Amino acid sequence: MRLVHVIGIGAGHPDYLTVQAIEALNDTQVFFAMDKGETKSELLELRRHICQRFIRDRDYRFVELPDPPRAQDGDYRQAVADWHVARARIWAAAIAAELGPDGVGAVSGLG
């Protein structure tokens, strides 16, 4: 069965990662992250830094998912709801495509 970890960095700095988080990092084959553009690229770099620092076996990969645009006009609540649905579809498709039936993926709880 597929497994997707949600891994947080504790108190907000990589030095505070818990043993559970480090074990989950080392259990993961595919790390998923939304590509939020250049303004948020430092978050992806932080994720990569954490993996390089704490993962013993380097046999993992990153999959960046496109962040769909959110409508800027019309009903705000509906625009956000539609955006959430679009994001959920992207995540579901990526997990199905990138993880085998027994694959282990992860989502970072930062940013």
ZAKOLTOR-851481 format. One record per residue (C-alpha): residue number from 1; residue in three letters; x, y negated, z. Coordinates in pm, whole numbers, m for minus. Layout:
REM residues N
{nr: NUM	rest: ALA	east: X	north: Y	up: Z} $
...
REM end
This chain:
REM residues 111
{nr: 1	rest: MET	east: 0	north: 0	up: 0} $
{nr: 2	rest: ARG	east: 126	north: m348	up: m82} $
{nr: 3	rest: LEU	east: 230	north: m563	up: 211} $
{nr: 4	rest: VAL	east: 273	north: m941	up: 217} $
{nr: 5	rest: HIS	east: 446	north: m1097	up: 518} $
{nr: 6	rest: VAL	east: 377	north: m1456	up: 622} $
{nr: 7	rest: ILE	east: 706	north: m1568	up: 775} $
{nr: 8	rest: GLY	east: 735	north: m1885	up: 981} $
{nr: 9	rest: ILE	east: 1053	north: m2055	up: 1093} $
{nr: 10	rest: GLY	east: 945	north: m2102	up: 1450} $
{nr: 11	rest: ALA	east: 1021	north: m2441	up: 1593} $
{nr: 12	rest: GLY	east: 1107	north: m2590	up: 1256} $
{nr: 13	rest: HIS	east: 1477	north: m2510	up: 1211} $
{nr: 14	rest: PRO	east: 1643	north: m2194	up: 1074} $
{nr: 15	rest: ASP	east: 1843	north: m2160	up: 1397} $
{nr: 16	rest: TYR	east: 1516	north: m2081	up: 1576} $
{nr: 17	rest: LEU	east: 1408	north: m1786	up: 1360} $
{nr: 18	rest: THR	east: 1273	north: m1502	up: 1569} $
{nr: 19	rest: VAL	east: 1395	north: m1145	up: 1547} $
{nr: 20	rest: GLN	east: 1055	north: m1056	up: 1399} $
{nr: 21	rest: ALA	east: 1102	north: m1315	up: 1123} $
{nr: 22	rest: ILE	east: 1452	north: m1186	up: 1044} $
{nr: 23	rest: GLU	east: 1322	north: m829	up: 1028} $
{nr: 24	rest: ALA	east: 1042	north: m938	up: 794} $
{nr: 25	rest: LEU	east: 1293	north: m1121	up: 573} $
{nr: 26	rest: ASN	east: 1502	north: m804	up: 549} $
{nr: 27	rest: ASP	east: 1194	north: m595	up: 468} $
{nr: 28	rest: THR	east: 1093	north: m817	up: 174} $
{nr: 29	rest: GLN	east: 1154	north: m745	up: m194} $
{nr: 30	rest: VAL	east: 981	north: m1049	up: m347} $
{nr: 31	rest: PHE	east: 947	north: m1398	up: m199} $
{nr: 32	rest: PHE	east: 659	north: m1604	up: m339} $
{nr: 33	rest: ALA	east: 651	north: m1984	up: m334} $
{nr: 34	rest: MET	east: 446	north: m2254	up: m504} $
{nr: 35	rest: ASP	east: 647	north: m2480	up: m732} $
{nr: 36	rest: LYS	east: 544	north: m2820	up: m602} $
{nr: 37	rest: GLY	east: 771	north: m3017	up: m832} $
{nr: 38	rest: GLU	east: 1087	north: m3214	up: m776} $
{nr: 39	rest: THR	east: 957	north: m3404	up: m474} $
{nr: 40	rest: LYS	east: 927	north: m3078	up: m278} $
{nr: 41	rest: SER	east: 1223	north: m2889	up: m428} $
{nr: 42	rest: GLU	east: 1413	north: m2910	up: m99} $
{nr: 43	rest: LEU	east: 1159	north: m2669	up: 52} $
{nr: 44	rest: LEU	east: 1250	north: m2401	up: m202} $
{nr: 45	rest: GLU	east: 1619	north: m2464	up: m138} $
{nr: 46	rest: LEU	east: 1561	north: m2423	up: 237} $
{nr: 47	rest: ARG	east: 1385	north: m2090	up: 170} $
{nr: 48	rest: ARG	east: 1681	north: m1974	up: m39} $
{nr: 49	rest: HIS	east: 1927	north: m2086	up: 230} $
{nr: 50	rest: ILE	east: 1737	north: m1893	up: 498} $
{nr: 51	rest: CYS	east: 1740	north: m1578	up: 283} $
{nr: 52	rest: GLN	east: 2112	north: m1609	up: 207} $
{nr: 53	rest: ARG	east: 2188	north: m1657	up: 574} $
{nr: 54	rest: PHE	east: 1974	north: m1382	up: 728} $
{nr: 55	rest: ILE	east: 1917	north: m1108	up: 470} $
{nr: 56	rest: ARG	east: 2176	north: m830	up: 481} $
{nr: 57	rest: ASP	east: 2081	north: m649	up: 157} $
{nr: 58	rest: ARG	east: 2074	north: m897	up: m130} $
{nr: 59	rest: ASP	east: 1826	north: m694	up: m336} $
{nr: 60	rest: TYR	east: 1538	north: m945	up: m336} $
{nr: 61	rest: ARG	east: 1405	north: m1207	up: m572} $
{nr: 62	rest: PHE	east: 1204	north: m1528	up: m575} $
{nr: 63	rest: VAL	east: 891	north: m1584	up: m780} $
{nr: 64	rest: GLU	east: 783	north: m1945	up: m818} $
{nr: 65	rest: LEU	east: 414	north: m1998	up: m884} $
{nr: 66	rest: PRO	east: 278	north: m2300	up: m1071} $
{nr: 67	rest: ASP	east: 77	north: m2531	up: m850} $
{nr: 68	rest: PRO	east: m237	north: m2613	up: m1050} $
{nr: 69	rest: PRO	east: m332	north: m2979	up: m1082} $
{nr: 70	rest: ARG	east: m612	north: m3108	up: m865} $
{nr: 71	rest: ALA	east: m881	north: m3322	up: m1025} $
{nr: 72	rest: GLN	east: m843	north: m3684	up: m919} $
{nr: 73	rest: ASP	east: m1188	north: m3803	up: m1017} $
{nr: 74	rest: GLY	east: m1536	north: m3697	up: m917} $
{nr: 75	rest: ASP	east: m1636	north: m3537	up: m589} $
{nr: 76	rest: TYR	east: m1328	north: m3502	up: m366} $
{nr: 77	rest: ARG	east: m1452	north: m3201	up: m168} $
{nr: 78	rest: GLN	east: m1546	north: m3014	up: m484} $
{nr: 79	rest: ALA	east: m1211	north: m3098	up: m643} $
{nr: 80	rest: VAL	east: m1026	north: m2956	up: m342} $
{nr: 81	rest: ALA	east: m1248	north: m2645	up: m335} $
{nr: 82	rest: ASP	east: m1184	north: m2587	up: m708} $
{nr: 83	rest: TRP	east: m810	north: m2636	up: m652} $
{nr: 84	rest: HIS	east: m810	north: m2379	up: m370} $
{nr: 85	rest: VAL	east: m987	north: m2127	up: m595} $
{nr: 86	rest: ALA	east: m733	north: m2189	up: m874} $
{nr: 87	rest: ARG	east: m443	north: m2141	up: m632} $
{nr: 88	rest: ALA	east: m595	north: m1821	up: m491} $
{nr: 89	rest: ARG	east: m624	north: m1679	up: m842} $
{nr: 90	rest: ILE	east: m260	north: m1761	up: m915} $
{nr: 91	rest: TRP	east: m148	north: m1594	up: m592} $
{nr: 92	rest: ALA	east: m359	north: m1284	up: m652} $
{nr: 93	rest: ALA	east: m233	north: m1246	up: m1009} $
{nr: 94	rest: ALA	east: 131	north: m1292	up: m903} $
{nr: 95	rest: ILE	east: 107	north: m1039	up: m621} $
{nr: 96	rest: ALA	east: m58	north: m787	up: m853} $
{nr: 97	rest: ALA	east: 201	north: m843	up: m1127} $
{nr: 98	rest: GLU	east: 517	north: m872	up: m918} $
{nr: 99	rest: LEU	east: 467	north: m611	up: m645} $
{nr: 100	rest: GLY	east: 436	north: m243	up: m714} $
{nr: 101	rest: PRO	east: 175	north: m38	up: m528} $
{nr: 102	rest: ASP	east: 414	north: m1	up: m232} $
{nr: 103	rest: GLY	east: 593	north: m335	up: m274} $
{nr: 104	rest: VAL	east: 668	north: m580	up: 4} $
{nr: 105	rest: GLY	east: 635	north: m950	up: m56} $
{nr: 106	rest: ALA	east: 653	north: m1258	up: 162} $
{nr: 107	rest: VAL	east: 530	north: m1611	up: 186} $
{nr: 108	rest: SER	east: 721	north: m1863	up: 391} $
{nr: 109	rest: GLY	east: 530	north: m2066	up: 645} $
{nr: 110	rest: LEU	east: 715	north: m2388	up: 574} $
{nr: 111	rest: GLY	east: 608	north: m2697	up: 394} $
REM end
